[in-house]
Amino acid sequence: MKQITVKVIDPVGLHARPATVAVGLASKCACNVTIEFNGNAKTMKSIMGVMSLGIPTQAEVVISCDGADEEAAIVAIEEGLRKEGVIA
């Protein structure tokens, strides 16, 4: 399993557009991708799961990838979210 801890910097947190970006990136991965906030973890491949966490701006979250392409997946997700200005 590969994981990273990042800070959400999007002004609205991880809701609506930023959540859609996150889910789109995770959905391209063959491995399991989860996002954890305040001790609650959800699959990052579900828009409802991600939005149900209520992740505000400046929150720290843990993104985990577990499976065959986990190394490439964690890099792609982190780079994609940084490029879109969702995380720092």
Secondary structure, 3 states (H helix, E strand, C coil): CEEEEEEECCCCCCCHHHHHHHHHHHHCCCCEEEEEECCEEEECCCHHHHHHCCCCCCCEEEEEEECCCHHHHHHHHHHHHHHCCCEC
